[in-house]
Amino acid sequence: MKPVTSFGFSSLGSRIFLASAALAVLCIGVAIYLVNQRVTAEAERTLQREMIATAAQVDHWRAERAQTFTLMARLIADLSTLKAAIDTNDPPTLKEIAAGYQAQLKANLVLVTNKNGEVLYSAGGSPRAAAVTAHQPAIHDALAGHDSVSLLPQPGGILQTITVPVVFERPRFEILGTLSAGFLLDDALASELKRITGSDIAFGMNGQVLAATLPRDQYGALGGYLRTTSISHVQIGREDYLALPRPLTIVKDAPSAAPGSAVRLSPVDAGGSDSLGARDAAGAVALILRSSAEQLQSLQSIHTGLFVTAIVAVLLAIGLSFAVARTIARPLGAITAAMRDVAATGDLTRKIALRHPNGWDDDDARLLATTFNTLTESVARFQREMSQRERLASLGRLSTVIAHEVRNPLMIMKASLHTLRQAGADATSIHEAVHDIDEEVARLNRVVNEVLDFARPIQFNLARADVNALCRDAAAAALASGPGVEISMALDPALGAVTTDPERLRIALVNLLVNARHAVNGASAAPVTLSSRARGARMSIEITDRGAGITPDTLSHIFDPYFTTKRGGTGLGLPIAKNIIEGLGGTILVSSAPGYGTAVRIDLPVDSASGGPYAFS
């Protein structure tokens, strides 16, 4: 018989399961949340570090390019032919010599002035840009003997110009003029930097983007971020970017064009007008843009992995919590179910046998089961001893019954013997006297046998027997005992052969059936019902009648020795039946209500040799 596991909140196993599962889910959830936050923050920091590295790479590339232009401009400025042409102060003469300098420098603008700052030659760029470059403070710095760098806004980007002096050193030191070479920070250069760094690049001045790798319709959205000083989030179209502004300031007079110097800008705009005006060099900015799409994609895969991991971990935690709760609840459930059945049936022969099919063994549950089994054995032994003592004590009361039961047969036998001693007794009187003596001897023998059966321990002869066949035999014997109602049988075909004492069990059933038929006589024509049922390791036999019933006061004494309500009864039939059932490891319960009849239920193990252990799997 397996106990029914309860999953209500009142169950210890369910509370353990819910508590451990909730704790596991909470811990896993907190851990996943912290890991997710840490991964997201680390991904953000990694992206920022990449942007800072990209900005440094852009600065380094631009500084190297400025240094290259400066070195090449110095080499060209040191050519004697260029010095001689500048010294003539004749533009046509200088043009013939300087015509190829733009191609040699690969510059967007080449400008040559005389020692007065007047333009002798210009190539590339717009005339307006050449004019503005000629009037920059950078030209005056070069005429003073210093290299200079300037930044000029152009329609397609920012023109970075390197200006070096053209010096005649022998026989005396004299500055003959200046040579300026400019390269454009435009869309092509931004695309080349994107190919190198993997980031989008935008060049702008004072809130206006002049060149970028992004479409021109996005320039307006980027303009506001040219004035920022730190990394910020930018929404461009449907895509998120991180933006890092990088000032295009360079060290004045430094050939390497290192970032950090102050430069001057001249009033040249995209339309050739002076609308931009003179501006501070700090307005020139390179904006590094890094899309968050790759980061979001990697984070999404990490989040998906974390979510799947959390689901698997939660399922495993719930399964483990259920297994742990079950290992605790099942032994306790077996023990409580056994206690409940013992309390309901009063059968102290039932034992708890804990079996663990998964190999887990709970020492506390086993100790509790062993203690319970020991306790029930002690109580059952005490009950047997008390029953034996009660039987012995009843022997004292038995003397009165024996005196009553023996006196009448002896008086009848004495009278019969007196008849036999008479000399003139006829054959009829002698025959009647002998018949009376024989009948009373049988009566005395029956009384003695009942007393002995009750007083001494019963010796059982256990054997395999068909319970249903025993029930049919007992019903036939009860019907042959005298007139009365019929016996209706409802026998369970699933109940096969069992180990019991067939003869003793038959005697007990006959006594109970005879009592049931006597209870129905004169009260109802309803038949007595005899039923059997298989119950796993145990079986039950029930006898019900629709007789007058038994009052509560009488019901409490029906198993007392020598208690009887029938005339001529000894009061030992039911006590003997009870002794037989309990000796076979079973229990007998009687329920009755006046006017409704009586039900007697016998509960027996299918194997009386083992006492019917109460086992749970």
N, C-alpha and C positions, 0 to 999 in steps of 0.2 A: 504494500500500500504506500503510495507516494503522497507526501504532504502537498497541499495547495499553497503555492507561493503568493503572498500578498504584496502588491506594489503600491499600496496606499501610503500616505504620509505617516500613518501609525506604525508602519513596519520598520524595524531597525535596518533591514537590508536596503529598503528604498531610501531611507534617510542617509545611510552611508554612501549609497550610489549617487544621490543628488548632491550631497556635500562634496564628495571627491570629484565628481564630474564638473560641478560649478567651479571648484578651486582650480582644476586643470584648465578649463576653458578660460578662466580669468587670467591665470598665469600665462597661458599661450597667447591670449589676446594682447596683454600688456607687453609681452616680449616681442610679438610681431609689430605692434605699434611703435615701440622704441626702435626696433631695427629699421622699420620703414622710415621713421623720422631721421634716423642717423644716416641711412643710405641717401635719402633725399637731400639732406644738408651737405653730405660729402659730395654728392653729384653737383650741387650748386657751387661748392667751393672749388671742385675740380674744374668746372666750366669757367669760373672766375680766374683761376690760375692760368688756364689756357688762354683766356683773353689777355691777361697781363703779359704772358709770354709772347702772344701775337703782337701786342703793342710794342714790346721791346724789340721784337724782330723787325717790325716796320721802321722803328726809329733807327735801328742799326743799319738796315738796308738804305734808308734815306741818307744817313750820315756817310755811309761808304760812297754812295753815288755823288754826294756833294764834294767829298774829298777827291774823288776821281776827277770831277769837273774842275775843281780848283787846281789840281796838279796839271791837268792838260792845258788849262788856261794859262798857267805860269809858264809851261814849256813853250806855248805859242807866243806868249808875250815876250819871251826871251829871244825870239828869232830876230836876227839883225836886219833881215829884209823888212819885217814889220816895223821895227824901230825907225828904219830909214824912211819908209813910206809915211809913217806918222809925222816924222820930223819935217817932211815936205809940206804938211798941212794941206795937201791937195786930195780931195775926195776921189776923183777919178783914178789917181795914181794908187791910192790905198785900195780901191775896189779891185784893181787888177791883181793885187797881191793877196787880199783877204777873201777873195771870192770862194775859195774852197774850205775856209775854216769851219763853216757850219757843218759841212759833211764830215770833216775830221773829228769834230767834237760831238757829232750826233746830237746837236743841241736844237732846241726849238727857237732860240733867239741868240744872235751874236751881235754885239754892239761895240764900236770902237770910237773913242772920243780923243780930242787933243788935250793939251795941258790946261786949256781954258774950260774944258767940259763940253765943248761943242762937238756934236755928232759928225764924225767923218764917214762912218760906214755902219749900216745895219742890215741884217739878213734874218728872215723868219719873223714870225709874230706880226702884229698889226703896227702901222706907223704910230698909232696912239700909244701903244705899249712901249715902243722905242723911245718916244718923246718923254714919256713919264719916267722911264728908266734913266734917261739921261739927266733928269732933274732930281733924282733921288739923292738923299744924303750919302748913300753908298758910293756914288761917283766922287763926291767930295772927300770921303774917307780914303778912297783909292788914290786920289790925287795927293792925299797927305801921306801916302806910302803904306797904307793898310789894306789887307784883303777885306772884303765886305760881302755880306749875304743879305738879300732882300726877298720879300714875298709880295707878289702882285696878283690880285684877282683877275681872272680871264674868263671869257664866255664859256670855255670848256674845262676850267679847272683853276689851279693856282700855279703861277709861274714862279719858280724859285731861281733866283739869279745870283751867280757868283761873279764878283767884280774884283779884278787884280790890277795893280799899277804896271805900266810899261816903263821900265827904268833904263836910262843910259848911264852906266857907271864910270866909264873912262872917256876922256881923261878926268872928268869930274862927274859927280853924282847929280843926275837930273832926271826928273819925271817927265816923260814925253807925252803921256796920255793914259787911257785906261782901256782894258779889254773886259767885256762882260759876256758871260755865257749863261743862258737860262734853260732849264728843262721844266716841262709842264707836268704837274700832278693832276692827271686827267682820268677819264674813264678807262683808257687802255692800261695806264699804270695801276689803277685800282684793281682791274681784272687780273693783271700779272701778280699783284700782291695776294689776291684771293687764291690764285692757283698755288702760291707758295705757302700761305698760312692756313688756308681753308676757311677763312672768315671773310665776310663782306666788309668792304672799306668805303667810306665816304669822306670827301675833302670839302671843307667849307670855311667860310669866314664870317664872323659876326652874325651868326644866326641864319646864314643862307648856305645851302649845300650847292656846290659848284660842279662836283663830279662824284660818281658813286657806281658801285656795281649793281645797284638796285634800279628799277625803272624810275624815270624822271617824275612820274606822277606821285612818287612816294617822297620826293625831296621835301615837300612842305611838312610832312609828318616828322621828318628827321631834324628839321631846322631847330626846333626847340631844345634838342638834346645836345647841341653844340656848345651850349653855355654851362652845362652841368660839369661837376667835378668828380663824380664817382660813377660806379656801375649802376645802371638803372634798367628797368624793364620797358621794352618798346613793343607796341602793338602795330604791326605793319600788315595791313590787309587782314588775313585770317591767321597769320603766323606771329608767334611771339619771339622776340629777340632780346638779348642782353646787349646794352650799348655802353662802350667805354670811350670817353673823349680823350684825345691825346694832343696837347698843344704842339704846334709846329714851330716852336721857338728854337733858335740855334745860337750858339755862342758867336758873338761878333768878333771879327778878325781871326777866328779860329779856322785853319785850313780844313780841319776835319768836319766842320759844320756840326759840331756836337749839339744835341738838344739842350735847351735851357737858356739860350741867350735872348737878348731883346733885339728885334729888328723893326724897321720902319716900312710902312706900306704907302704906296702912292695912289692917288685918286683915279683908278682906271676900273671901269665896270664892263659888264657884258655888252652893253650897247654903245660903248665908246663915250659916254657922258660922264659927268662928275657926280652922279647920284650917290655913289658909295662914299665919296669924300675921303679925306685922309683918315686912316684908321690906325689903331694901335696894333702891333704885331701879335699881341696875345689873342686876337680874334681868329687867327688861322688855326684850324683844328682838323686832325684826322680822327674820324669816328670809327672805332672798331665794332663791328656788329657780328654777333654769333647767334645763330638760330637755336632755339630751345627744342626743335623738333627731334633731333637726334637724342638729346638728353631725355626728353619725354618718352621717346620710344624705348630707350634702354631702361628708364625707370618703370615704364609700363610692363616690360618683360620681368623686371625684378619684382614689381608689385604682384604680377600674376603668379610668379613663383612663390612669393611669400604667402599669397592667398591660398594657393593649392597646398603648400606646406602646412598652413594653419588648419585647413580643412582636414587633411590627413592626420595631423597631430591631434586635433579635437576628436576625430573618430576613434583613433587609437586610445586616447585618454578615456573616452566614454566606454569603449570596449573593456579596457583594463579596469576601470572603476566598476563596471558591471560584474566583471569576473571576480574582483576582490570582494565586492558586496555579496555576490552569490556564494563565495566560499565561506562567508561568515553567516549568511542568512539561511542557507540550506541545512547545515547541521542544527542550527537553532530551531528552524522550522520543523525538522524531524523530531526534535526533542519535545517541542511544545505540542505537536500533533499527537505524539505518544501520550504525553501527560493529559491532553484533552480527552483522548479515547479512554484512558484508564479512569479518569474522573467520571466519564459518562457511563462506562460499562462496569467499573469496579473490578476489571480483570487485571490482577497484579502479576499474572504470568507473562504478560507481554514485555518484550525486551526491545531495547533500541540498539540496532546494529548499524553504525555509520559506515557507509561505503563511499569511497571517493574515486569515481571513474577517471578523473583527470590526474590522479596521483598526489593531489594536495591533501595534507592531513592537518587538521586543526587540533592541537593538543588540548586547548581549553574545552572545545566541544566534546572531544573524546573523554576528557576527565569528567565533564558534566554528565555525559551519557553513562559512563561507568558508574558514577556515583548514584545516578537515578536507578540504574539496574540493580545495584547493590541494595539501595533503599527499598525498592519494590520487593526484592527477594526477602529482605529482612521482615518487611511488613507481611508478606505472604506466609513466611515461616511462622511469624508471631500469630497470624490468623489461624494457621493450621494447629499450632499449639493450643491456642485459645479454644478452637473448635473441639480439639481432643479433650481439653479440660471440661468444656461444657458437656461433652458426651459422658465423661466420667461423672461429672456432677449430676447429670441427669439420671445416672443409674440409681442414685438415692431416691429420686422421684419415681423411678421405674418400679420400685418395690410396691408402691401403692397400686400402680396399674397392673403389675403381675398378680398381686394379691386378688385384685378384682377380676382379672381375666382368668386366673387359675381356679379361684374358689368355685365359680359356677360350674365349670366342667368337672371338677372333683366331686361336687355335690351330686351332679347328674350321674357320674360314674359310680358313686357310692350307692345311690338309689338303685342303679341297674344291677350292681353286685348283690344288693339285698334281695332283688327279685330272683336272681340266679340261685341264691342259697335256699330259697323256699322249695320244699320237697314237692309240693303239688303244682308247681308252675307248669303251664302248658307250653306247647311249642311256640305259639305266637308270642307269648310274653317273653320267652327266652330269646326269640329272634329280635324283638324290639329292644330288649336290654343290650344285646350284643351290638346292634346297630348304633344305639346311643353311645355305647363305650367307644366304638370305632370313630364316630363323628367327633366326639369330644377330644379323643387323642389327637386327631388331625388338627383340631382347633388349637390345642396346646402346642403342637409342633409348629404351627404357623406363628403363634405368638413368640415362641422361643427363637425361631429363625429371624423374625423381624428385629427382636431385641439384639440378637447377635450381630446382624448386618449393620445395625446402627452403632453399636458399641465398639466393634473392633474395626481397625483400618481395613479398607477394601483392597484386595489384591487384584490388579487388572491384568488381563491377558490380551495384549495389544496385537492386532492383526489388520491386514488390509480388508476393507469391507466397503460395499456399495451403500452409501447413506440412504439413497432413495429406496433401495430394496428393504433396508431396515425400517424405514418409515412405513412402507406398505405392510410389512410383517406386523409391526406394532399396531397399525390400524386394524388389521384382521383380528389380532388377539383382543384388542379393546372391544371390538364389535361382538366377539364371542363371549365376553364376560357377562352379558346380560342385555335385556331390551333397552332401547334408547334411540337417540337420533343417529343419522348417518354421519359419516366422516368424509368430507370433501378434501381432495388432495391437489396441491399446486406445487409440483416438484420441479426444480431447476435442472434441465437436462445437462447443463454445463458442469454440474457437480458430479464428479466421478468417484473413483475409489479413494478412501482416506485411511489413515492409520488411527485406529481407535479400538476400544473393547466392544465388539458388536453386541454381546449378550447383555452386558451392563447397560449400554446405551438403549437397547431395546426395552429392558425392564423399566428404565426411567421414563421412556416415551409412553409405554403402556400405562403406568401409574398416572401420568399427566393427562392422557387421552380419556382414561376412565373417569377421572375427576371432572374433566370438561363435559363429558356426556351426562354425568350425574347433575352438573350445574344447569344443564339445558332442560332436563326432564321436567315437565310440568310448567315450564316458563315460556318456551318458544319452540316452534318446529324447525327453526333454522339449523342447518347442519354445523357440526364442528369442522373447522378448517385446519388442515395440516399442510404447511408449506416449507420448502427448503430453498436456500439461495447460496451461491458461491460468492465469496468476498475476498478474492486474492488468496492470501495465506491462511484465511479463516473461512468458516462457513456458519450459517445461521439456520436454525429450525424454529418455526413459530407455530404455536397452537392457539387458535382463537375460538371463542364461542360467544353466542348471543344470549347467555343465560342471565340469571338475576344479578350477577356481579357480586363483588365483595366490598363490604364497608371498609373505610380507612382503618378503623380500630382493629378489625379482623385481619386486614391485609398485612399489617405489621407483625403478625404472629403466625402466619401460615407455615413458616419454616421452623417454628419452635417444635422441639420434640414433644410428642404426646398431646399436641394441641389439635383438636378436631371438632368440627361442627356436625359430623355425620354420626348417626346412631350406629353403634357397633364398630366404629373405626378406632384404630390404635393411635392415630396421630403421628405415625412414623413414615407414611408413604412419601410425602413431599420432602421431609428432611433427608430420607435415603436417596431420593432422586437428586436433591441438591448436592449431596456428598459425591454421587457418581459423576455429575457434570463437572464439579470443581476438581475432582480427582483426575479427570481427563484433560485438565488445563483450560476449562471453559467457564462460562458464567451463565447464570439463569436469572432473568428479570421477569417480574410479574407486574402488570399494570391492569387496573380494574376500576370500574365505576358502577355503582348500583344502578340497575335498570338498563345498562348498555353492554354488559358482558365483560369477559376477561381475556387478556392476551398474555401468553407465556412465551418469552423469547429465549432460546438457548443459543449461545455463541461459543463455538468450538474451533480449535485449530485443526487444520487438515492433517497435521502430523502431531498427534498427542504425545509421541515419544520424545519430541524436542521441546514440548511445552508451548509450542506456537510462538516463536520469537517474533517480535514486532520490528520488522526491518524496513529501512528506507534506502532507496537507491538514489 
